[in-house]
Amino acid sequence: MNNSLRFPLLLNCQLLQDLAERQKLAFLDQCAAVFHERPTVFLIQGQPWRGLFLVATGKADVTFVAADQNRYFVAEAQPGDAVGELEAIADRPCAATCRTGPNTTLLHCDKALFREHFRDETFQRNVMRICYDRLARDIDRKFIDHSYNVEQRICHHIVETTTQQRSAVARNQDVLARIVGCSRQTLNRTLGALRDAGLIALKRGLIEALDREGLRMRIAAGKSAENRGRFDSGESGVHPVGQTR
């Protein structure tokens, strides 16, 4: 069966936005579909680029190893998300490592196919919009890391990685502690408080968002309290670029 028939939701993904229907079908059907029953690394940081990958089902975690030799979580690619597009344009080795979750299907667009479709200006625009959105997200996360307390960062991560339709996120607590930058003990205490408040449910390997609006309110309440503290202490809350508090 053609990929466009197996995964019809991909016809509306950001990579193919505003393309002619025949071009969308051609792109999806020319990609190679690969199913991974178990978690599998398919792009390796520092290794040569292998093509663009589009998540059809399941998920893929994006991580990188920093200068301190620790591995850090970057993003979770969901169905419809593309990875590897920036390396395709820049002709650079992989900036990060990508690993599928269990029961994940990827569509692999090799170099020749990518270059063929990249001649189209709308396809180029879509690729650059993906890069732009990723940059904007990274800037937002730097602000969050700098300005949010632990509870706010945990609430933000849960809201960011869930939707109304997909309310649970599979997340090992050791991994989540590294993502939000706290100890395992602090994470467990904070998750317990959010559970007791009826905002989340904790299951083995899963965090379910029961009240996403309530989580957003916890984030906003933390920001309001921080701003009151700044005004009380005489801080303006405005800091030149590169200056820390």
BAKOL-603686 format. One record per residue: x, y, z of N, C-alpha, C in turn; residue in three letters. Coordinates in steps of 0.1 Angstrom, whole numbers, plus 2048, in hexadecimal, padded with zeros to 3 digits. Layout:
<atoms>
XYZXYZXYZALA ...
</atoms>
This chain:
<atoms>
8087F480080080080080980C800MET 8058177F880C8237F880D82A806ASN 81883180881983881580E842817ASN 80A84980C7FF85380D7F284D811SER 7F084080E7E483A8137E5834821LEU 7F182F8247F482A8327F483583CARG 7F98418397FB84B8427F585883DPHE 7E785983B7E18658347E387283CPRO 7E58718497E687D8517F388484ELEU 7FD87E84880988484480788E839LEU 7FC88C8317FA8968267F88A482BLEU 7F58A58387F38B383E7FF8B7847ASN 80A8B08468158B384F81C8C084ACYS 8248C78538298D48508338D3844GLN 83A8C88428448C783783D8C882ALEU 8308C38298298C381C81E8CE81BLEU 81E8D78248148E28248148EA817GLN 8088EB8118068F480580B8EE7F8ASP 8108E27F98158DB7EC8098D67E5LEU 80A8D47D87FF8CE7D07FD8C07D5ALA 7F18BB7D47ED8AE7D97F68A37D2GLU 7F88A47C580089A7BE80F89A7C3ARG 8148A67C78218A67CC8228A07DAGLN 8188A37E281789C7F081788D7EELYS 80F8887E680E87A7E481B8747DFLEU 82187B7D582E8767CF8398757DAALA 83A8807E28448807ED8428747F6PHE 8368737FC83486880683685A800LEU 8318587F483284B7EE8408487E9ASP 8498527E785784F7E386084D7EFGLN 85B8507FB86384E80786283F80BCYS 86D83A81186D82C81686882C824ALA 85D82482685882283385F81783BALA 86481A84786B81184F86481085DVAL 86080486185A80286E8647FD878PHE 86480388486D7FF88F8657FA89BHIS 8657ED89D85E7E88A88647EC8B6GLU 8717ED8B68787F08C287F7FE8C0ARG 8828058CB8898128CA8968108C2PRO 8988198B88A38178AF8A98258ABTHR 8B68268AC8BD8328A88BE832899VAL 8BA83E8938BB83E8848C384A87FPHE 8C68548888CF85F8858D9860891LEU 8E586188E8EF8628998F786F898ILE 8F88768A48FF8828A590D8818A0GLN 91188A89791E88A891921881885GLY 91787888291886F87791287686BGLN 91687085F910876852901876852PRO 8FC88084B8ED8818498E8875841TRP 8DD86F8448D786483D8CA867836ARG 8C68738368BA8778308B087D83AGLY 8A588183589A88783D89187C841LEU 88C87C84E883872853876879858PHE 86B87385485E87885885786E861LEU 85387286D84D86887683F866871VAL 83C85986E82E855869826850875ALA 82B84887D82484388982E842895THR 82A8438A18338428AC83984F8AFGLY 84684F8B384D85B8B685C8598B5LYS 8648648B68738638B687886D8BFALA 8818698C88888738D18958788CBASP 8968858CC8A288C8C78AB8908D3VAL 8B788B8D48C188E8DF8CE8928D9THR 8D68988E28E489B8DE8ED89A8EAPHE 8FA8968E79048958F190C8A28F1VAL 90C8A98FD9138B68FE9228B4902ALA 9298BF9039378BF90693A8B8913ALA 9308B891D9328B192A92F8A2929ASP 92D89D91C92B88F91A91D88A91FGLN 91589292390788E9278FE88F91CASN 8F488691B8EA8879108DE88F915ARG 8DA89890C8CF8A190F8C389F905TYR 8B789F90B8AB89E9038A98AC8FCPHE 8A68AB8EE8A38B78E78948B88E3VAL 88F8AE8DD8818AF8D987B8A18D7ALA 86E8A08D68678938D28608958C5GLU 86488E8BB85D88F8AE8518868AEALA 84688C8AA8398858AA83588389BGLN 82A87B89982687888B824885883PRO 82A88687782A89286F83689B871GLY 83E89887B84A8A087D85689B874ASP 85E8A486F86A8A08678778A2870ALA 88189A86E88E89C87389889A868VAL 8A38A186A8AE89F8608AE8A9855GLY 8A48B28558A38BC8498AE8C6849GLU 8B28CB8558BC8D58568CA8D0850LEU 8CD8C48548DA8BE84F8D98BC840GLU 8CD8BA83B8CB8B882D8CF8C5825ALA 8CB8D082B8CE8DD8248DC8E1826ILE 8E18DF8328EF8E48358FA8DB831ALA 8F68CE82E9008C482A90A8C2836ASP 9058C084190C8BF84E9098B1854ARG 9128AC85D90F8A08649038A286EPRO 8FE8988738F289987C8F58A1888CYS 8ED8AB88C8EF8B38978EB8AC8A4ALA 8E28A28A38DD89B8AE8DA88C8ABALA 8D78858B58D38778B38C48758B4THR 8BF86D8AB8B086A8AB8AE85B8ADCYS 8A48588B68A184B8BA8928498BAARG 88E83F8B387F83C8B387A8378C0THR 86D8398C28678328CD8638248C8GLY 85D81B8D085880E8CB84D8108C1PRO 84C8078B88408068AE83F8148A7ASN 84A8188A184B82589A84E82288BTHR 84782988384982987484F83686FTHR 85A835868860841862860840853LEU 85E84C84D85F84D83F86D85383CLEU 87584C834882850831883857824HIS 88786482388986B81789886C815CYS 89D86580B8AC8658098B1872802ASP 8BE8738008C387F7FB8BE8837EELYS 8BD8797E58B987C7D78AA8817D7ALA 8A287B7DF89487E7DF89288C7E5LEU 89A88F7F089989C7F789D8A77EDPHE 8A88A57E68AD8AF7DD8A38B27D1ARG 89C8A77CD8928A87C28878B17C7GLU 8828AF7D38768B77D887A8C57DDHIS 8878C67E188B8D37E688D8DD7DBPHE 88C8D97CF88B8E37C487F8EC7C4ARG 8748E67CA8678ED7CB8688F87D6ASP 8649057D38659107DC85C90E7E8GLU 8509087E68479067F284D8FB7FBTHR 8538F17F685A8E77FE8668ED806PHE 86D8F67FF8788FD806873905811GLN 86890D80F86291581985E90C825ARG 8589018228538F882D85F8F3836ASN 86A8EF82F8768EB83687B8F683FVAL 87C90283A88190D84187791184DMET 86A90F84B861912856863908861ARG 8668FC85E8698F28688758F6870ILE 8808FB86988C8FF87088990C878CYS 88191587387D92187B87691D887TYR 86C91488686491189286D90A89CASP 8779028988808FB8A18889058A8ARG 88D9108A189591A8A788D9228B1LEU 8809258AE87892C8B78759248C4ALA 8739178C287190E8CE87D90E8D6ARG 88990D8D089690D8D889891A8E0ASP 8959258DA8969328E188C9328EDILE 88092D8EB87692D8F587B924901ASP 8819198FD88690F908891916910ARG 89A91E9098A492491189E92E91BLYS 89493591788D93E92088793692CPHE 88192B92987B92293388591D93DILE 89191893789B9139408A191E949ASP 8A192B9448A693694C89C93B956HIS 89093B95288694395A87C93B962SER 87992E95E86F92696587591E971TYR 86D91C97B87191398686E904981ASN 8728FB98A8718ED9868628E9983VAL 8598ED98B84B8E99898468EF97BGLU 84A8FB97984690196C84C8FA960GLN 8588F696185F8EF9568588E1954ARG 8558DA95F84E8CD95E8408CF957ILE 8398D995C82B8DB95682C8DF948CYS 8368E79448388EB93683B8DF92DHIS 8448D69328488CA92A83C8C1928HIS 8348BF9328288B793181E8BD927ILE 81B8CA9288128D091F8188D0910VAL 8258D290F82B8D290282B8C58FBGLU 82B8BA90282D8AD8FC8208A58FCTHR 8158AB9008088A59007FE8AD8F8THR 7F38A78F47E88AF8ED7DB8AA8F4THR 7D08B08F07C38AC8F57C089D8F0GLN 7C589A8E47C288C8DF7CC8828E4GLN 7D98878E77E387E8EC7E88848F9ARG 7E18809047E38869117EE880919SER 7F38759157FE86F91D80B86F915ALA 81687191D82387191782B86691EVAL 83285E91683B85391B84885A91FALA 84C85A92C85886192F85E85A93CARG 86A85593A87285094687585B94FASN 87385995C875865965884869966GLN 88D86096489B86596389D86E957ASP 89786B94C898873940891881943VAL 88588094887E88D94B886896955LEU 88C89095F8948989688A089F961ALA 8A68989578B089F94F8AB8AA946ARG 89F8A79418998B19388968BE93FILE 8908BD94B88C8C99528978CE95CVAL 8A28C795D8AE8CC9658AC8CB974GLY 8A78C09798A68BF9878AA8B098CCYS 8AA8AE9998AD8A199E8A189899CSER 8A388B99D89888199C88F8839A8ARG 8948879B488C8899C08838959BEGLN 8898A09B98808AC9B78768A99ADTHR 8798A29A286F89E99886489699ELEU 86788C9A685C8839AC85488B9B5ASN 85A8949BD85289C9C68488A69BFARG 84D8AC9B48458B59AC83A8AE9A4THR 83D8A299E83389A9978288969A1LEU 82C8929AD82388E9B78198999BBGLY 81E8A69BC8168B19BF80C8B49B4ALA 8118B39A78088B599C7FD8AA99BLEU 80189E99F7F789399F7ED8959AAARG 7F18999B67E889C9C17DF8A79BEASP 7E38B09B57DB8BC9B17D18B89A6ALA 7D28AB9A17C98A79977CC8AB989GLY 7D98B09877DD8B597A7E28AA971LEU 7E88A09777EF89596F7EC888976ILE 7ED87D96E7ED86F9747FA869970ALA 80086197A80C85A97880A84B976LEU 80F84696B80E83896981C833966LYS 81E82696582B821962831826955ARG 83B82E95584183394983883E941GLY 82D84294882484C94182185794ALEU 82086394581A86E94C80E873944ILE 80287394A7F68779437F2885948GLU 7F088E93E7EB89B9417DB89A943ALA 7D689C94F7C889B9517C28A9950LEU 7CA8B49527C48C19527CF8CA94CASP 7D08CB93E7DA8D39387D98E293BARG 7CC8E693C7CA8F493F7CF8F794DGLU 7CC8EE9567D18F09647E08F0964GLY 7E78E895C7F68E995B7FA8F6956LEU 7F38FC94C7F79099477F5914952ARG 7EB91295A7E891C9657F491B96FMET 7F990F97280490E97B810915975ARG 81291496881E91B96281C92A963ILE 81092F96080D93D96180E94296FALA 80993A97980A93F98781894098BALA 82193798782F93898A835945984GLY 832948978837954972832961979LYS 82596197D82096C98482796E991SER 82A9639988319649A583F9699A3ALA 845965999853969996854978993GLU 84A97D98B84998B987847994993ASN 83E98F99D83C9979A98499989B1ARG 85198D9B185D98D9B88679979B2GLY 8679989A58709A299E86C9B09A2ARG 85F9B39A185B9C19A485E9C49B3PHE 85B9BA9BC85E9BD9CA86C9C09CDASP 8759B99C58839BB9C78899C69BFSER 8819CD9B78859D89B088B9D59A2GLY 88A9C899E88F9C49918859C9986GLU 88A9CD97B8829D297087D9C6968SER 8849BB9698809AF9608859B0952GLY 88D9BB94F8929BC9428A19BB943VAL 8A79B293B8B59AF93B8BB9AF92EHIS 8C69B692C8CD9B791F8D19A991APRO 8D29A790D8D699A9088E399690DVAL 8E598A9128F19859188F3988926GLY 8EB99092C8EC99393B8E398A943GLN 8E898494D8E097B9558DD982962THR 8D397D9698CF9839768D797D981ARG 
</atoms>
